[in-house]
């Protein structure tokens, strides 16, 4: 049994309903143009962009991480970090997380806030960049 970071949503640990765009520049097909467009002079390998309305909720949120036996899960979405099990599984342990913003920074994740995620989403979808995840976009503000 392990409770490692690969079995969490890309180490971001944000509230479930948070509308986010996650970009990762670790892929071998990430070009210099992708780095300029989506990482904008950052040295972080992971950038999470969140609508600014989520700041207060993220800063006050407490999350719980449920730890399971790895062998009962299979990778479902590498970019998002999602694993699934095809059977009912009980957690081996539960971990409590507070101070979510600080935890992200400790992992080297760059966190950006914006008033609206639509321009970033459109730029990503119009490109050939593959290292991204768009999460809970139905909760995003419209333009």
ChimeraX attribute file (.defattr): number of C-alpha atoms within 10 A of each C-alpha:
attribute: neighborCount
match mode: 1-to-1
recipient: residues
	/A:1	11
	/A:2	12
	/A:3	18
	/A:4	11
	/A:5	11
	/A:6	14
	/A:7	20
	/A:8	17
	/A:9	16
	/A:10	18
	/A:11	17
	/A:12	23
	/A:13	19
	/A:14	21
	/A:15	15
	/A:16	9
	/A:17	13
	/A:18	19
	/A:19	22
	/A:20	24
	/A:21	22
	/A:22	22
	/A:23	25
	/A:24	22
	/A:25	22
	/A:26	11
	/A:27	11
	/A:28	7
	/A:29	12
	/A:30	15
	/A:31	13
	/A:32	10
	/A:33	12
	/A:34	19
	/A:35	18
	/A:36	11
	/A:37	15
	/A:38	19
	/A:39	19
	/A:40	10
	/A:41	9
	/A:42	12
	/A:43	13
	/A:44	15
	/A:45	15
	/A:46	23
	/A:47	22
	/A:48	19
	/A:49	20
	/A:50	24
	/A:51	20
	/A:52	15
	/A:53	16
	/A:54	18
	/A:55	14
	/A:56	9
	/A:57	13
	/A:58	19
	/A:59	15
	/A:60	11
	/A:61	15
	/A:62	15
	/A:63	16
	/A:64	11
	/A:65	15
	/A:66	15
	/A:67	18
	/A:68	19
	/A:69	13
	/A:70	15
	/A:71	9
	/A:72	13
	/A:73	16
	/A:74	12
	/A:75	13
	/A:76	12
	/A:77	12
	/A:78	14
	/A:79	16
	/A:80	20
	/A:81	17
	/A:82	16
	/A:83	17
	/A:84	12
	/A:85	13
	/A:86	8
	/A:87	8
	/A:88	6
	/A:89	11
	/A:90	10
	/A:91	12
	/A:92	12
	/A:93	12
	/A:94	12
	/A:95	10
	/A:96	9
	/A:97	13
	/A:98	15
	/A:99	13
	/A:100	19
	/A:101	19
	/A:102	11
	/A:103	15
	/A:104	17
	/A:105	12
	/A:106	10
	/A:107	12
	/A:108	13
	/A:109	22
	/A:110	20
	/A:111	16
	/A:112	13
	/A:113	15
	/A:114	13
	/A:115	13
	/A:116	17
	/A:117	22
	/A:118	17
	/A:119	9
	/A:120	15
	/A:121	16
	/A:122	10
	/A:123	13
	/A:124	21
	/A:125	11
	/A:126	9
	/A:127	11
	/A:128	12
	/A:129	21
	/A:130	16
	/A:131	20
	/A:132	21
	/A:133	20
	/A:134	17
	/A:135	17
	/A:136	13
	/A:137	16
	/A:138	9
	/A:139	12
	/A:140	19
	/A:141	13
	/A:142	9
	/A:143	8
